[in-house]
Amino acid sequence: MPRCTAAPVDISDKDARVLQALERRHNAPQGLVKRAQIILLAARGVGVRATAERLGLGRATVQRWRRRWSSAAATESALERLVDAPRPGTPPTFSPEQICSILALACEPPKRDGQE
């Protein structure tokens, strides 16, 4: 029975440098770091199963990010390709202008009876 192999992932030298820098940053969000590691390992020819085991992730997660990286437009930066998709949910209740108005009102001293 033939063995399934993952499609190779090609990255430019510039993208590799950006991903390696992200991987080394101590204050980077861990989700982005894991995604960068997935792509770097894929570029080195490491398979899906080995990548998942090494990073402690599920194979579906590794496959998803390899696929997203490969299908993303080459004009996008490396970081743009690693950003998570927007989550569904309720739209914001207040507009930014309303929030600013509420904060400004909350920061004003209280008015006393008969004084303005």
N, C-alpha and C positions, 0 to 999 in steps of 0.2 A: 504494500500500500504506500503511495507516495506521501511524503511528509509535507505538511503545509508550512510554508515560510511566509513571513511578513514581507510586504513590499518595502524596498529600501527607501530610506528617507535621506534626501539630499539637502544639505544646508550650506550656505555660503560661509566663507571665512569670517566675514563681518558678523553674521548671525551667530556663529559658533563662539566668537569672542563675547558677544552680548550675553548669550546663555551661560557661558562659563562665569562671567562676572556676576550674573544674577545668582548662580548656584553658590558662589562664595560669600555673598552679602549676608550678614548676620541678621539684619533687620528686614529682610525681604519676606513677604507673605509666603508661608510654607506651601500653599497651593501652587503658586507660580514656580517655586523652587522645584517641586516634584515634576511639574510639567516640563521645565527646562531639562531636568535630568532624563526624563523619558525621551526627549528629542535628541539629546546628546548621545545617549546610549544607542538609540536607533541609528544615528548617523555613523556610529562605530560598528554597526552591523550586529548588535546584540538583539536577539529575538524578543518577541512579546512575552513569552513565558519566563525567560531569564530576567527580563527587565522587571516584570511584575514581582517575581520572587525577591530580587535584589532591593527593590524599593518598598516592598510590603504593600503593594497595591493589587487590585484585581486585574485580571487580563483584559476585561472589558474596558476598564479605565485607560489602560495603556493603548489598546487598540483605538479607542475614541480619540485620544490626543494625537496619536500618530496620523490618524485619518484627517483630523482637523488641520494639523500642520500642513499636510500634503495638499489639501484642498484649498487652503487659504491663498489669497492672491500674493504673488511674490512682491508686489509693491508695498504690502503691509510690513511694518517693522516686526522684529522678533517678539517684542513685548505685546504688540497688538494681536499677534497670532495666539498668544498664550492666555489672553484675558477670557474669563469665563463668560458664557452667554448670559444675557439678562434673564433674571428670574421672573416668573409670573407673579402677580399679586395685585393688590388693590392700588389704584393710583394715589398719589399724595393727596391728603385732605386739604392742605393749605398751600397756596402758592408762595414762592420765595418772598414776594412783596408783602404778603399778609404776615408771614413770620417776622419780617423786619419791623412791621408796624406793631405787632404784639410785643416784641422785645423792647421797642422804644417806649411803648406805653408802660410796660412793667418796670422800666428803669427810671421813670419819672417819680418825683416825690408825691405822696398822696396829697390831694387837695382837702383843705379843711372847710367846714361849713362857713359860707359867706366870704371866703377868701379865694382869690384866684391867682 
